[in-house]
Amino acid sequence: MKKIAIYFLMFIFICFILPALLTKNDIATTALDEASSEKENKTNQENQLESNTQFTEYNYENYGTIKLLHAKTGEVEEVKLDDYLCNVVSAEMPADFELDALKAQAIVARTYTIYKIQNKKHDNADICDDSACCQAWISKEDRLNRWDENLRESNWAKIEQCVYGTSGKIITYNNQPINAFFHSNSGGTTELPVNVWGRRK
């Protein structure tokens, strides 16, 4: 009787338990291989993106001044690029944010501006002050009036420091300025631009 019980247990082990253990190990190995391969592909894609994406110094002779369309009045004003960017950065980001965050905003806004100049949307202007169309902009006077009186000078000086401190810096991909989208709030998640706007041909 004991022999029969032992044979039966061996039969169960060989037919059911052993294959289950081997299959589990194969699945784990396959999953590990797939994860490793996926990580390697992601790293390769990031390296490729990094090699094509870079900070570039651009020549202010090309875009030293821009034509700014004021959407509400229809007036077109010619302004120096970095003076314009001080108004953009102060409209897009609170002045009490960290210096590096404001500098990043200045670079992105400059890149976006150069992109818009090269890919014109307005017949009579390079860019407009409507955030729903181009990017936000606020006059220096209006910006100062919205800050506490004791912070006005220091806030504006900080904005200028970030814009002029990154002077000439833009982000390029394959030597062309990127379409530098940015947003003030992601709602906790973000999405690939290709899934929102589609792939350009």
N, C-alpha and C positions, 0 to 999 in steps of 0.2 A: 504493500500500500504506500509505503514511504517512497519507493522508487517511482511509482506512478505519479505521486504528488511532485516529486523533484523534476521528472520529465515534463510534466504539465507546466510547471513554473518556468523551466528552460524554454519550452515552446512559446509561452506567452512573452518571455523576455526577447527571444530571437525574432518573433513575428511582429511584435507590437512596440515594445519599449526601445529596443536598439535602433530600429528605423526612425522612430520619433526623435531620439537623441541626435542621430546623425543629420536628420533633416533640419532640426533646430540650429545645429552648428553651421550648416550650409547657409541657412537663411541669414544668420547673424553675420557670417563672413561676407555674403553678398551685399547685405545692407551696409556693412563697414566699407566694402570696396566702392559701392555706389556713392556713399557719403564722401569718401576720400577723393573720388573722381570728380564729384560735383564741386568740392572745395578747390581742387586743382584748377578746374575750368574757370571758377569764379576768380581765383587769383590771377590766372592768365588774362582774363577779360579786364580786370582792374589794372594789371600792368600795361596792357595795350592801351587802355583809356588814359593812364598816366603818361605814357610815352607820347600820345597825341595831344593831350591837354596840358597847357602850361600858362604861366603868367607871362605876358608879353608887354614890352614897352612900346607904345605907339607914338607916332610923330604928331605933335600938336599943330604943326603947320597944316595938316590935312583937316583936322576938326578942332581948331582952336576956339572957334565960336560956333554956336548953333542957332538955328531959327526955331524959337519956341512958340507954339500956338497956344494961346489962352482960350480954352474951349468955351467959356461962358461969354466972352466978348468977341471972339473971332479975331482978336488982335494978334499979330505976329511980332515977337520981340527978339532981337538978336542979342545973345548973351554969351559971355565966356563960358566954356564948357564946365570948368571946375566951380565957377560961381553958381552955375545952374545946379550942379550936383550938391552943393551945400543946402540948397532949398529942397532938393529931392530927399537927401538923407534925413534932414530935419523933419520932413513930412512922413517918412517911412518908418523911422525908428526913434524911440524915446532917447533923449540926450543922456539920461542917467544909465544907459546900458554901458557895458564894458567897452574900452577903447578898441580892442581887437574886433569886437562884434560890429562896431560902427565902421571900422576900416574895411571889414569884409563887405558890409553894405555899400560902402563907397565904391569898391572895386566892381561889385556886381552891377550897381547902378550905372557906372561908367561903361562897363562892357555892354549892358543892355542898350544904352544910348547910342554907342557906336554901331551896334548891330542895327538899330532902328534907322540910323542915318543911311547906312548902306542898303537897307531894305525898306525904302520909303513907303509910308502909309498915307501921308498927307501931301497934297500937291504943292502947297505953298510953305510948308514947314518941315523940319526934320523930325520933330516930336511934339506931343501936346502935353498939357498938364492934367489931363483926365486919367485917373488911375484905372478906370474901366477900359480905357483904350490903350494908353501907353504906361506911364508911371506917375505916382503922386508927386505933387509939387506944391509948395506953399511959399508965399513971399516972405522975405526976411521980417518985414514989419508985422505981418500977421503972426508969424511964428513967435517973435519976441513978445507980442501982446498976450499970447496964450501961456507963456511961462511966468512963474512967480518973479516979481521984479528983482529980487536979490539973486536970482539964478540966470537972468537973461544973458549977461555978458559972458559968464563962465560957460554956459551951455553952448552959446554960439561959437566961442573960441574952441571948444572941444570938437564941435562938428567940423569947423575949418581945419583943425589939426588932423582929423581923420581923412578928410578929402584931399587936402594938399600934401599930407604925409604919404599918400598912396598915388600921388600924381603920376599919370601916364600908365598906370598898371591896368591891364585888362586881361580877361581869360580868353584864350584861343584854343581852338581844336583844328588841327591841320592848318595852322597859321591863319585861321579866320576867326573873328570874334564869335563867341557862342551866343545863342539866343538865351540870355541869362534870366530865366523866369525866377521869381521869388515871391513868397507870400508871408504875411504876418502871422498866420495861425494855421497849422495843419490839422487841427482838430484831433491830434493824437496819432494820425496815420498819414502817410504820403503815398503817392502813386507815381509810376513811371510816366513821363510826359507822353511817350508813344501811345499809352493806353488812354490818355485824355484827348490829345490832339491828333493822334495818328502819326504815321511815319512820313516825313517829307520825301518826295521823289526827286 
